[in-house]
């Protein structure tokens, strides 16, 4: 997995929001969205449920999050 895709994914998980993640990563929100869209296309499934209150993980997103934290440990 591309490092920037992984960082964006993990920052959204941590912050609960695409907007907060973009601020923490110092990139535009559209950049974070594009990275996640790319990751979702690579994996063939959605990773987040997006809504006005933020973003929450889908079951596939939870699996990806577990594998990312295992890889970084």
C-alpha positions as CSV (number, residue, x, y, z in Angstrom):
1,X,0.0,0.0,0.0
2,X,1.2,3.5,-0.8
3,X,2.5,5.3,2.2
4,X,0.4,8.5,1.6
5,X,-2.7,6.3,1.2
6,X,-2.0,4.6,4.4
7,X,-1.3,7.8,6.3
8,X,-4.5,9.3,5.0
9,X,-6.5,6.3,6.0
10,X,-5.0,6.1,9.5
11,X,-5.5,9.8,10.1
12,X,-9.2,9.6,9.2
13,X,-9.6,6.7,11.5
14,X,-7.8,8.6,14.3
15,X,-9.7,11.9,13.7
16,X,-13.0,10.5,12.6
17,X,-13.2,13.1,9.8
18,X,-11.9,13.7,6.3
19,X,-11.6,17.4,7.1
20,X,-9.7,17.0,10.4
21,X,-7.4,14.5,8.7
22,X,-6.7,16.9,5.9
23,X,-5.8,19.6,8.4
24,X,-3.5,17.3,10.3
25,X,-1.8,16.1,7.1
26,X,-1.6,19.7,5.8
27,X,-3.3,18.9,2.5
28,X,-6.6,19.8,0.9
29,X,-9.6,17.8,1.9
30,X,-10.1,16.9,-1.8
31,X,-6.6,15.3,-1.7
32,X,-7.5,13.1,1.2
33,X,-10.8,12.1,-0.5
34,X,-9.0,11.3,-3.7
35,X,-6.4,9.1,-1.8
36,X,-9.2,7.2,-0.1
37,X,-11.2,6.8,-3.3
38,X,-8.0,5.4,-4.9
39,X,-7.5,3.0,-2.0
40,X,-11.1,1.9,-2.1
41,X,-10.8,1.2,-5.9
42,X,-7.6,-0.8,-5.4
43,X,-9.4,-2.9,-2.7
44,X,-12.7,-3.1,-4.5
45,X,-14.8,-2.1,-1.5
46,X,-15.7,1.0,0.5
47,X,-13.7,1.6,3.7
48,X,-15.7,4.5,5.2
49,X,-19.3,5.5,5.6
50,X,-19.3,9.2,5.0
51,X,-21.8,11.6,6.5
52,X,-22.0,15.2,7.7
53,X,-20.8,14.3,11.2
54,X,-17.6,12.7,9.9
55,X,-16.6,9.2,8.7
56,X,-16.9,5.8,10.3
57,X,-15.4,2.5,9.2
58,X,-17.2,-0.1,7.2
59,X,-16.4,-3.8,8.1
60,X,-13.9,-3.8,5.3
61,X,-12.4,-0.6,6.7
62,X,-12.1,-2.2,10.1
63,X,-10.2,-5.1,8.6
64,X,-7.9,-2.7,6.8
65,X,-7.3,-0.8,10.0
66,X,-6.3,-3.9,11.8
67,X,-3.9,-4.9,9.1
68,X,-2.4,-1.4,9.0
69,X,-1.8,-1.3,12.8
70,X,-0.3,-4.8,12.7
71,X,2.0,-3.7,9.9
72,X,3.2,-0.6,11.8
73,X,3.8,-2.4,15.1
